[in-house]
Amino acid sequence: MKKRLIIGMLGLTVMFFSSCKKFLETTPYDKITGEQTWNSENLTTAYIYQVYADVLGTDAWMSGYAHPYSARSEGTTKNVMVGTLNGAYWTKERAELMLKSDNYGWLNYSLLWRINSAIANIETSTTFSSEFKNRSLGELYFLRAAHYFVYAKLYGGLQLIDKVLTLDDDLQIPRSSAKATYDFMLADLQKAAAALPATAERGRATAKAANAMIMRIGLQAAAYVDGGAANSGYYDKVIQSGEALGLSNGGTQLSPYYNMFRSYETAVTATEFILTRERNKTNTSLYDVPMQYQGLWSTGKFSAYAKANFPINVTMNFWGMDGGSWPTQDLVDDYLVSDVDGQLKSWNNASYVTTGKNVDEKMYFSNTKKRDQRFYATILYDSCMYFNNQVRVFFRRDGNVSNANSKINEGSVQEYGYQSGNTENYNSSTGYAMVKYFYDNIVSLPSPSDQKLDYVFSVLRYGEAYLNMAEAYLMKGDFANAKKYMLPTMVRHGGFSESSVNQYLNTLSGNNWGNSLFEAYKRERNVEMVYENNDRYWSLLRWGMRTSGGLRDGAYVGSGFVIPELQGALRGIRISRDGKSYSFFEDNNVVGEARFSAKRYLMPINETFRLKSGVKQNPGWE
């Protein structure tokens, strides 16, 4: 079979990589065979590019590294309320609604065959240079581990397939243990780190990418395999890879936070990115990126008061974004503020909450930017400029983008005699919108398909690596080093002074739920990583699994730790029409308030597939 491999998507892939232009001048791409591929460095590289696209673009629910829907999947946590018009599909995982008839995906056998086939052919090639072979194999090992990790997070132990299977092999492959699965991934990544170059073209893995992935996977393995024990060898692997990345120099690898997520032009030059995935404007519009699922909508259908006081002179038309992805007050509260005495505090404990003349001066500080700078690069709040500075949006009561059917405008008919706010029902239900990953140059157009754009997704970056290093030390009980590696993101991304961060961290201690240092770390990771790789959800499960003691005889299913951040109602803000006062309210996504079950630590394997494949169902889902 491998001698007659037809590479159907090869031509499309090569179009995006200038290094393979010669390919377009050779044999027609729909007639290229495996024999030709494994004798051409250009064709083999193009083959690997397609594997990148398939691995990093996966749409496995709640698992994808950079899928466009990742904006919505934040709604599996209490960071985001999914819009009022959305169906229960998007937020099913917030409640106890999962069934073993659900299908959350499984290993892509075809993709693994392609990876393993490439490894076998490259290893035996007498044509390729040793340098090319090493790099190609390193990329394939990296991609195989990345693909496995998507599903290891969901299911724990997986079927381990590290060769091209033949008809002589037993295709009823049993699931391996979680430990064997994580060790398999980490072994692949260690081989990748040794084989890959130090630098590469954008979008291609390097030794740094392999080490950064070891850090991400190592933390998950420590919790699920060893129950987060302080002496877990996985924490040592995380620290070793962090040292290999050079994370001891105070955060000089970090780029301005705003530049990485608000503009393509600055994102592609950000040195903080270790690995990215890009979309090209030739085949990408607002339909294909998270912006469509974050954007506001206005065709002028709002109250006379809003028209007079908060006019919008353009049409903001984001078709299909009715799901929305509205940040909650829970998320907003995580962004610290620098008080008049220079100390870092939560905004509601700072002096401004009593001295401020209006909500902005009490909470948002538009003019002075006293809050964590990541707040302004992530959250769109009341009276901000929006849409390439074309309009000023008001989420307040009777505002031009406050949902008339939300609790923001609840009781307006009784109070004003009319339904206040934006009656389109597409806009914010919490008093906020998300602007992280929303590019500033977006303008008003009749259809989102008319807005063509280049786009960058973060796969791996140094900000996460610093926090992964901090977490490994934190879980080992080395609080001094944990604080050392928390500091860089707070200073360089949060914009706080080093002295104020040290003062804030100095008195904190402990690595269990409720302990001050652990709570501070959870907060810091949330504001740093929100909307990236579903990090909040998987981090909460990782920490909960640590408390539950790991995958030991499935005991967590009946007595697993119930994660408080995945329980209860969501919070929004109701600001008065004049912007001077506020109150908070509780509301829910369409499936109701979050209800966490310990069964969520491992997802159910689709029962139909399980019976055909012969794999064992996860405990609690039998």
C-alpha positions as CSV (number, residue, x, y, z in Angstrom):
1,M,0.0,0.0,0.0
2,K,2.7,2.5,0.9
3,K,4.2,2.2,-2.6
4,R,0.9,3.6,-4.1
5,L,0.0,6.2,-1.5
6,I,-2.1,8.9,-3.1
7,I,-1.7,12.3,-1.3
8,G,-5.0,14.0,-2.1
9,M,-4.4,17.1,-0.1
10,L,-0.8,17.6,-0.9
11,G,-1.1,20.3,-3.5
12,L,-3.3,22.4,-1.3
13,T,-0.9,22.2,1.5
14,V,2.1,23.2,-0.5
15,M,0.5,26.4,-1.7
16,F,0.9,27.7,1.8
17,F,4.7,27.1,2.1
18,S,7.0,28.9,-0.2
19,S,9.8,26.4,0.4
20,C,7.9,23.9,-1.7
21,K,7.3,26.0,-4.8
22,K,9.2,23.5,-7.0
23,F,6.6,20.9,-6.3
24,L,4.0,22.8,-8.3
25,E,6.2,22.5,-11.4
26,T,6.4,18.7,-11.3
27,T,4.1,15.8,-11.7
28,P,0.3,16.7,-11.3
29,Y,-0.4,16.5,-7.6
30,D,-3.3,14.1,-8.0
31,K,-1.0,11.4,-9.4
32,I,1.9,11.5,-6.9
33,T,2.7,8.1,-5.5
34,G,4.3,7.1,-2.2
35,E,7.5,6.0,-4.0
36,Q,7.9,9.5,-5.4
37,T,7.1,11.1,-2.0
38,W,9.7,9.2,-0.1
39,N,12.4,10.0,-2.6
40,S,11.8,13.8,-2.6
41,E,12.6,16.1,0.3
42,N,10.1,18.6,-1.0
43,L,7.3,16.1,-1.3
44,T,8.0,14.6,2.1
45,T,8.0,18.0,3.7
46,A,4.7,18.9,2.1
47,Y,3.3,15.6,3.4
48,I,4.4,16.6,6.9
49,Y,2.8,20.0,6.5
50,Q,-0.5,18.3,6.0
51,V,0.0,16.3,9.1
52,Y,0.6,19.6,11.0
53,A,-2.7,20.9,9.7
54,D,-4.6,17.8,10.7
55,V,-3.1,17.5,14.2
56,L,-3.2,21.2,15.2
57,G,-6.5,21.9,13.5
58,T,-8.4,19.1,15.2
59,D,-12.0,19.8,16.2
60,A,-12.1,17.2,19.0
61,W,-14.6,18.8,21.4
62,M,-13.0,20.6,24.3
63,S,-9.6,19.4,23.1
64,G,-8.5,21.2,20.0
65,Y,-5.3,23.3,20.2
66,A,-6.4,26.0,17.9
67,H,-9.9,25.2,16.5
68,P,-12.1,28.2,15.7
69,Y,-14.7,27.0,18.2
70,S,-12.3,27.2,21.1
71,A,-13.8,30.6,21.9
72,R,-17.1,28.9,22.7
73,S,-15.6,26.0,24.6
74,E,-14.5,28.4,27.3
75,G,-18.1,28.2,28.2
76,T,-17.4,24.8,29.8
77,T,-16.0,26.9,32.6
78,K,-17.4,29.8,34.5
79,N,-15.3,32.3,32.6
80,V,-17.9,32.7,29.9
81,M,-21.6,32.6,29.4
82,V,-22.6,31.2,26.0
83,G,-25.2,33.3,24.2
84,T,-28.9,33.1,24.8
85,L,-29.8,31.8,21.3
86,N,-27.4,28.9,21.5
87,G,-28.4,25.3,21.8
88,A,-27.4,23.0,24.7
89,Y,-24.8,21.4,22.5
90,W,-22.1,23.9,23.2
91,T,-22.4,23.9,27.0
92,K,-23.5,20.3,27.6
93,E,-20.2,19.6,29.4
94,R,-21.1,22.2,32.1
95,A,-23.8,20.0,33.4
96,E,-24.5,16.4,34.1
97,L,-25.8,15.7,30.6
98,M,-23.1,13.5,29.1
99,L,-24.1,10.0,28.0
100,K,-22.0,7.1,26.8
101,S,-23.9,7.4,23.5
102,D,-22.1,10.8,23.0
103,N,-19.2,10.9,20.6
104,Y,-16.2,13.0,21.8
105,G,-13.9,11.5,19.2
106,W,-11.1,9.0,19.5
107,L,-7.7,8.4,17.9
108,N,-7.6,9.2,14.2
109,Y,-6.4,5.9,12.9
110,S,-5.8,7.2,9.4
111,L,-3.7,10.1,10.7
112,L,-1.7,7.7,12.8
113,W,-1.1,5.4,9.8
114,R,0.2,8.4,7.9
115,I,2.5,9.4,10.7
116,N,3.8,5.9,11.3
117,S,4.1,5.3,7.5
118,A,6.2,8.5,7.1
119,I,8.4,7.5,10.1
120,A,9.1,4.1,8.6
121,N,9.8,5.4,5.1
122,I,12.1,8.2,6.3
123,E,14.0,5.9,8.6
124,T,14.8,3.5,5.8
125,S,15.5,6.1,3.1
126,T,18.9,6.1,1.4
127,T,18.0,9.3,-0.4
128,F,17.5,11.8,2.3
129,S,20.4,13.6,4.1
130,S,20.8,12.8,7.8
131,E,19.9,16.4,8.7
132,F,16.6,16.1,6.8
133,K,15.8,12.8,8.3
134,N,16.5,13.9,11.8
135,R,14.3,17.0,11.4
136,S,11.5,15.2,9.7
137,L,11.4,12.4,12.2
138,G,11.5,14.9,15.1
139,E,8.5,16.7,13.6
140,L,6.6,13.4,13.2
141,Y,7.3,12.3,16.8
142,F,6.2,15.7,18.0
143,L,3.0,15.5,16.0
144,R,2.2,12.0,17.1
145,A,2.6,13.0,20.8
146,A,0.4,16.1,20.2
147,H,-2.3,14.0,18.6
148,Y,-2.3,11.5,21.5
149,F,-2.5,14.2,24.1
150,V,-5.7,15.5,22.7
151,Y,-7.4,12.2,23.6
152,A,-5.4,11.3,26.6
153,K,-6.9,14.4,28.3
154,L,-10.3,13.1,27.5
155,Y,-9.9,9.4,28.2
156,G,-6.7,8.6,30.0
157,G,-5.3,5.4,28.6
158,L,-5.3,4.9,24.8
159,Q,-4.4,2.3,22.2
160,L,-0.7,2.7,21.6
161,I,0.0,2.4,17.8
162,D,3.7,3.1,17.0
163,K,4.0,1.2,13.7
164,V,2.2,0.6,10.4
165,L,-0.3,-2.2,11.1
166,T,-0.7,-5.0,8.6
167,L,-3.4,-7.7,8.2
168,D,-1.2,-10.0,10.2
169,D,-1.5,-7.8,13.3
170,D,-4.2,-8.2,15.9
171,L,-6.3,-5.1,15.1
172,Q,-8.3,-5.5,18.4
173,I,-5.7,-3.4,20.2
174,P,-6.4,-3.0,23.9
175,R,-6.2,0.2,25.8
176,S,-3.0,0.8,27.6
177,S,-2.8,2.4,31.1
178,A,-2.8,6.1,31.6
179,K,0.8,5.8,32.7
180,A,1.9,3.9,29.6
181,T,0.0,6.4,27.4
182,Y,1.7,9.5,29.0
183,D,5.1,7.8,29.0
184,F,4.6,7.0,25.3
185,M,3.9,10.7,24.5
186,L,6.8,11.9,26.6
187,A,9.2,9.4,25.0
188,D,8.2,10.7,21.6
189,L,8.8,14.3,22.7
190,Q,12.2,13.5,24.1
191,K,13.2,12.1,20.8
192,A,11.7,15.1,19.1
193,A,13.7,17.5,21.3
194,A,16.9,15.7,20.4
195,A,16.2,15.7,16.7
196,L,14.6,19.1,16.0
197,P,16.5,22.3,15.3
198,A,16.7,25.2,17.7
199,T,14.9,27.6,15.2
200,A,12.5,27.0,12.4
201,E,10.0,28.7,10.0
202,R,6.8,29.9,11.6
203,G,4.4,27.0,12.1
204,R,7.1,24.2,12.3
205,A,8.2,22.5,15.5
206,T,11.6,23.1,17.1
207,A,13.4,21.6,20.1
208,K,11.8,24.4,22.1
209,A,8.3,23.3,21.0
210,A,9.1,19.7,22.1
211,N,10.2,20.9,25.5
212,A,7.3,23.2,25.9
213,M,4.9,20.3,25.1
214,I,6.8,18.1,27.6
215,M,6.0,20.7,30.2
216,R,2.3,20.8,29.3
217,I,1.9,17.0,29.2
218,G,4.1,16.4,32.2
219,L,1.8,18.4,34.5
220,Q,-1.2,16.4,33.4
221,A,0.6,13.1,33.8
222,A,1.7,14.0,37.3
223,A,-1.9,14.5,38.4
224,Y,-3.5,11.7,36.5
225,V,-0.8,9.1,37.0
226,D,0.7,10.0,40.3
227,G,-2.1,11.9,42.0
228,G,0.1,15.0,42.0
229,A,2.5,13.5,44.6
230,A,5.3,15.9,45.4
231,N,7.9,13.3,44.4
232,S,6.3,12.6,41.0
233,G,9.0,12.2,38.4
234,Y,6.8,14.0,35.9
235,Y,7.3,17.2,37.8
236,D,11.0,16.7,37.4
237,K,10.6,16.3,33.6
238,V,8.6,19.6,33.5
239,I,11.4,21.4,35.4
240,Q,14.2,19.9,33.2
241,S,12.4,21.0,30.1
242,G,11.8,24.4,31.6
243,E,15.5,24.7,32.2
244,A,16.2,23.6,28.6
245,L,14.0,26.5,27.5
246,G,16.1,28.9,29.5
247,L,13.3,30.1,31.8
248,S,15.6,31.4,34.5
249,N,16.3,34.8,33.1
250,G,13.3,36.8,34.4
251,G,11.0,36.6,31.5
252,T,13.0,38.2,28.7
253,Q,11.3,35.8,26.2
254,L,7.9,37.4,26.9
255,S,6.3,39.7,24.3
256,P,3.7,42.4,25.0
257,Y,0.5,40.6,25.6
258,Y,-1.6,42.9,23.4
259,N,0.6,42.4,20.4
260,M,0.2,38.6,20.5
261,F,-3.6,38.6,20.3
262,R,-4.9,41.8,18.8
263,S,-3.1,42.2,15.6
264,Y,-1.8,39.8,13.0
265,E,1.1,42.1,12.1
266,T,2.4,42.2,15.6
267,A,1.6,38.5,16.4
268,V,3.8,37.2,13.6
269,T,6.8,39.1,15.0
270,A,6.2,38.2,18.7
271,T,9.2,36.3,19.9
272,E,7.2,34.7,22.7
273,F,5.5,32.3,20.4
274,I,7.1,28.9,20.4
275,L,4.7,27.4,17.9
276,T,1.7,28.9,16.1
277,R,-0.9,27.9,13.6
278,E,-1.8,30.4,10.9
279,R,-4.7,31.0,8.6
280,N,-4.2,32.8,5.3
281,K,-6.6,35.4,4.1
282,T,-6.9,33.7,0.7
283,N,-9.2,31.2,2.4
284,T,-10.1,32.8,5.8
285,S,-12.7,35.2,6.8
286,L,-14.5,36.1,10.0
287,Y,-16.5,32.8,9.6
288,D,-13.3,30.8,10.2
289,V,-11.9,32.4,13.4
290,P,-13.0,33.0,17.0
291,M,-14.0,36.6,16.3
292,Q,-17.2,35.5,14.8
293,Y,-18.2,33.8,18.0
294,Q,-17.2,36.8,20.2
295,G,-18.5,39.7,18.2
296,L,-21.3,42.1,18.9
297,W,-24.3,42.7,16.6
298,S,-26.2,45.9,15.9
299,T,-28.5,46.9,13.1
300,G,-29.9,49.8,15.0
301,K,-32.8,48.0,16.7
302,F,-32.5,49.5,20.1
303,S,-34.5,51.9,22.3
304,A,-35.0,55.5,21.6
305,Y,-33.0,56.3,24.7
306,A,-30.1,54.3,23.5
307,K,-30.3,55.9,20.0
308,A,-30.2,59.3,21.6
309,N,-27.5,58.7,24.2
310,F,-25.4,55.8,22.7
311,P,-25.8,56.0,18.9
312,I,-24.2,53.5,16.6
313,N,-23.6,54.8,13.1
314,V,-22.4,51.6,11.5
315,T,-23.9,48.1,11.0
316,M,-22.1,45.5,13.0
317,N,-23.2,42.3,11.3
318,F,-21.5,39.1,12.4
319,W,-23.8,36.4,10.9
320,G,-23.9,33.2,12.9
321,M,-22.3,34.5,16.1
322,D,-25.6,34.2,17.9
323,G,-23.9,31.8,20.3
324,G,-21.8,34.6,21.6
325,S,-19.1,34.1,24.2
326,W,-19.7,36.6,26.9
327,P,-17.1,37.0,29.7
328,T,-18.5,36.8,33.3
329,Q,-17.9,38.8,36.3
330,D,-16.1,35.8,37.7
331,L,-13.4,36.2,35.1
332,V,-13.3,40.0,35.4
333,D,-12.7,39.7,39.2
334,D,-9.5,37.7,38.6
335,Y,-7.7,40.8,37.2
336,L,-5.9,42.5,40.0
337,V,-5.5,46.3,40.4
338,S,-2.6,48.4,41.7
339,D,-4.0,50.5,44.6
340,V,-2.9,54.0,45.6
341,D,-0.5,52.5,48.1
342,G,1.1,50.4,45.3
343,Q,-0.2,47.1,46.6
344,L,-1.9,44.6,44.3
345,K,-5.4,43.9,45.3
346,S,-8.7,42.6,43.9
347,W,-10.6,45.6,42.6
348,N,-13.4,45.3,45.2
349,N,-10.8,45.5,48.0
350,A,-9.0,48.5,46.6
351,S,-9.6,52.1,47.7
352,Y,-11.1,53.1,44.3
353,V,-14.3,51.2,45.0
354,T,-15.2,53.9,47.5
355,T,-13.4,57.0,46.0
356,G,-14.4,56.4,42.3
357,K,-17.2,58.7,41.0
358,N,-18.6,56.1,38.6
359,V,-18.3,52.4,37.7
360,D,-15.3,53.1,35.4
361,E,-13.4,54.8,38.2
362,K,-14.3,52.1,40.7
363,M,-13.6,49.1,38.5
364,Y,-12.2,49.6,35.0
365,F,-9.9,52.6,35.1
366,S,-10.1,53.4,31.4
367,N,-7.9,56.5,31.7
368,T,-5.2,55.3,34.1
369,K,-5.2,51.6,33.3
370,K,-4.5,50.6,36.9
371,R,-5.7,47.1,36.4
372,D,-3.7,44.1,35.1
373,Q,-2.9,45.1,31.5
374,R,-4.1,41.8,30.3
375,F,-7.6,43.0,31.2
376,Y,-7.6,45.7,28.5
377,A,-6.2,43.2,25.9
378,T,-8.9,40.6,26.8
379,I,-12.2,42.2,28.0
380,L,-14.5,44.6,26.3
381,Y,-16.4,46.5,28.9
382,D,-18.8,49.4,29.2
383,S,-18.0,52.5,27.2
384,C,-15.1,51.0,25.3
385,M,-14.3,51.9,21.7
386,Y,-14.8,49.0,19.3
387,F,-14.7,47.8,15.7
388,N,-11.6,49.7,14.7
389,N,-12.6,52.6,16.8
390,Q,-15.8,53.1,14.8
391,V,-18.2,53.0,17.7
392,R,-18.4,53.2,21.4
393,V,-20.3,50.3,22.9
394,F,-22.3,50.5,26.1
395,F,-23.2,47.3,28.0
396,R,-25.1,49.2,30.7
397,R,-28.8,49.1,31.2
398,D,-30.5,50.5,28.1
399,G,-27.2,50.5,26.3
400,N,-26.6,49.9,22.6
401,V,-25.2,46.4,23.0
402,S,-26.8,45.2,26.2
403,N,-29.2,42.3,25.4
404,A,-32.7,43.4,25.9
405,N,-33.7,39.9,27.0
406,S,-30.9,39.5,29.6
407,K,-30.9,40.3,33.3
408,I,-29.0,43.5,32.5
409,N,-32.4,45.0,31.3
410,E,-34.7,42.9,33.4
411,G,-37.8,44.9,34.6
412,S,-37.2,47.7,32.0
413,V,-40.9,47.7,30.9
414,Q,-42.0,48.3,34.4
415,E,-39.3,50.9,35.0
416,Y,-39.2,52.8,31.7
417,G,-42.4,51.6,30.0
418,Y,-40.6,49.9,27.1
419,Q,-38.1,47.0,26.5
420,S,-34.7,48.6,26.9
421,G,-31.3,47.7,25.4
422,N,-30.5,46.1,22.0
423,T,-33.5,44.1,20.9
424,E,-31.5,42.0,18.4
425,N,-30.9,39.4,21.2
426,Y,-27.5,38.7,19.9
427,N,-25.5,40.8,22.3
428,S,-23.9,40.5,25.7
429,S,-25.8,38.8,28.5
430,T,-23.2,39.5,31.1
431,G,-22.1,43.1,30.6
432,Y,-18.9,42.2,28.8
433,A,-17.5,40.9,25.5
434,M,-14.2,39.2,24.7
435,V,-11.6,40.9,22.6
436,K,-8.6,38.6,23.0
437,Y,-8.0,37.1,19.6
438,F,-10.2,39.9,18.1
439,Y,-8.0,42.0,15.7
440,D,-8.3,45.8,16.0
441,N,-8.5,46.3,12.2
442,I,-11.8,44.6,11.8
443,V,-14.3,47.1,10.3
444,S,-18.0,47.1,9.5
445,L,-19.0,45.1,6.5
446,P,-22.4,43.6,5.4
447,S,-21.2,40.0,5.8
448,P,-18.4,38.4,7.8
449,S,-17.5,36.5,4.7
450,D,-16.4,39.8,3.2
451,Q,-13.8,40.4,5.9
452,K,-10.8,38.5,4.7
453,L,-7.9,38.3,7.1
454,D,-4.7,36.5,8.0
455,Y,-4.8,35.0,11.5
456,V,-2.5,33.5,14.1
457,F,-3.4,31.0,16.8
458,S,-1.1,30.3,19.7
459,V,-0.2,26.6,20.1
460,L,2.7,27.0,22.5
461,R,4.3,30.1,24.1
462,Y,6.7,31.1,26.8
463,G,4.0,32.6,29.0
464,E,2.5,29.2,29.6
465,A,5.9,27.6,30.0
466,Y,6.7,30.0,32.9
467,L,3.5,29.1,34.6
468,N,4.0,25.4,34.0
469,M,7.4,25.7,35.6
470,A,5.8,27.6,38.5
471,E,3.2,24.8,38.9
472,A,5.7,22.0,39.0
473,Y,7.6,23.7,41.8
474,L,4.3,24.6,43.6
475,M,3.2,21.0,43.6
476,K,6.6,19.9,44.8
477,G,6.2,22.3,47.8
478,D,9.0,24.6,46.6
479,F,7.1,27.8,47.1
480,A,10.1,30.1,46.6
481,N,10.7,28.8,43.0
482,A,7.0,28.8,42.3
483,K,6.9,32.5,43.1
484,K,10.0,33.1,41.0
485,Y,8.3,31.7,37.9
486,M,4.9,33.4,38.6
487,L,6.6,36.8,38.6
488,P,7.5,37.2,34.9
489,T,4.0,37.0,33.5
490,M,2.7,39.3,36.3
491,V,5.4,41.9,35.5
492,R,5.8,41.7,31.7
493,H,2.2,40.9,30.8
494,G,0.3,42.3,33.8
495,G,2.3,45.5,33.8
496,F,2.9,45.5,37.5
497,S,6.2,46.5,39.1
498,E,8.5,43.8,40.2
499,S,8.5,45.2,43.8
500,S,4.7,45.2,44.0
501,V,4.5,41.6,42.7
502,N,7.1,40.4,45.2
503,Q,5.3,42.2,48.0
504,Y,2.0,40.5,46.9
505,L,3.6,37.0,46.6
506,N,5.8,37.2,49.7
507,T,3.1,36.4,52.3
508,L,1.4,33.6,50.2
509,S,1.8,29.9,50.9
510,G,0.3,26.5,50.3
511,N,-0.5,24.3,47.3
512,N,-4.0,23.0,48.2
513,W,-7.4,24.4,47.4
514,G,-8.1,27.4,49.6
515,N,-4.3,28.0,50.3
516,S,-3.4,31.5,49.4
517,L,-0.5,30.7,47.0
518,F,-2.4,28.1,45.2
519,E,-5.4,30.4,44.8
520,A,-3.1,33.2,43.5
521,Y,-1.6,30.8,41.0
522,K,-5.0,29.7,39.8
523,R,-5.9,33.3,39.3
524,E,-2.7,34.2,37.5
525,R,-3.0,31.2,35.1
526,N,-6.6,32.1,34.3
527,V,-5.9,35.7,33.3
528,E,-2.8,34.6,31.4
529,M,-4.2,31.7,29.4
530,V,-7.9,32.5,29.0
531,Y,-9.2,31.5,25.6
532,E,-6.1,29.5,24.8
533,N,-6.2,25.7,24.2
534,N,-9.1,25.3,26.6
535,D,-6.4,25.8,29.3
536,R,-8.8,26.7,32.2
537,Y,-10.9,23.6,31.9
538,W,-8.0,21.2,31.7
539,S,-6.1,22.9,34.4
540,L,-9.1,22.7,36.8
541,L,-9.4,19.0,36.0
542,R,-5.7,18.5,36.5
543,W,-5.8,20.1,40.0
544,G,-9.0,18.3,40.9
545,M,-7.4,15.0,39.9
546,R,-4.4,15.8,42.1
547,T,-6.8,16.2,45.0
548,S,-8.6,13.0,44.1
549,G,-5.4,11.0,44.1
550,G,-5.0,10.1,40.5
551,L,-6.4,7.1,38.5
552,R,-6.1,4.5,41.1
553,D,-8.7,1.8,40.6
554,G,-11.1,4.4,39.5
555,A,-11.8,5.5,43.0
556,Y,-12.2,9.1,41.9
557,V,-15.5,8.2,40.2
558,G,-17.4,7.7,43.4
559,S,-15.4,10.0,45.7
560,G,-13.5,12.4,43.4
561,F,-13.0,16.0,44.4
562,V,-15.8,18.3,43.2
563,I,-14.2,21.3,41.6
564,P,-15.8,24.5,43.0
565,E,-15.0,26.6,40.0
566,L,-17.1,24.2,37.8
567,Q,-20.1,24.5,40.1
568,G,-22.9,27.0,40.3
569,A,-24.4,30.0,38.5
570,L,-22.6,32.5,36.3
571,R,-22.3,36.2,37.3
572,G,-22.9,39.3,35.2
573,I,-22.9,43.1,35.9
574,R,-25.9,45.5,35.6
575,I,-24.7,49.1,35.3
576,S,-27.1,52.0,35.6
577,R,-28.0,54.1,32.6
578,D,-25.9,56.9,33.9
579,G,-22.9,54.7,34.5
580,K,-22.6,55.7,38.1
581,S,-23.8,52.6,40.0
582,Y,-23.8,48.8,39.5
583,S,-25.1,45.6,40.9
584,F,-24.4,41.9,40.1
585,F,-26.7,39.2,39.1
586,E,-26.6,35.5,38.6
587,D,-27.6,33.8,35.4
588,N,-26.9,30.6,33.5
589,N,-26.1,29.2,30.1
590,V,-29.0,27.5,28.3
591,V,-28.4,24.2,30.1
592,G,-28.6,25.7,33.6
593,E,-26.0,26.2,36.2
594,A,-22.7,24.3,36.2
595,R,-23.0,20.9,37.9
596,F,-19.7,19.1,38.1
597,S,-19.6,15.3,38.5
598,A,-16.4,13.4,39.3
599,K,-17.2,11.3,36.2
600,R,-16.0,14.2,34.2
601,Y,-12.3,13.5,35.0
602,L,-12.5,10.9,32.2
603,M,-15.1,11.2,29.4
604,P,-17.3,8.4,28.2
605,I,-16.1,6.5,25.1
606,N,-18.8,6.3,22.5
607,E,-20.5,2.9,23.2
608,T,-21.1,2.0,19.6
609,F,-17.4,2.5,18.8
610,R,-16.3,0.9,21.9
611,L,-18.2,-2.4,21.2
612,K,-16.8,-2.5,17.7
613,S,-13.2,-1.7,18.7
614,G,-13.2,-3.9,21.8
615,V,-11.7,-1.1,24.0
616,K,-12.7,-0.9,27.7
617,Q,-15.1,1.8,28.8
618,N,-14.0,4.3,31.4
619,P,-15.1,3.7,35.0
620,G,-18.5,5.0,35.8
621,W,-19.7,5.0,32.2
622,E,-20.2,1.2,31.9
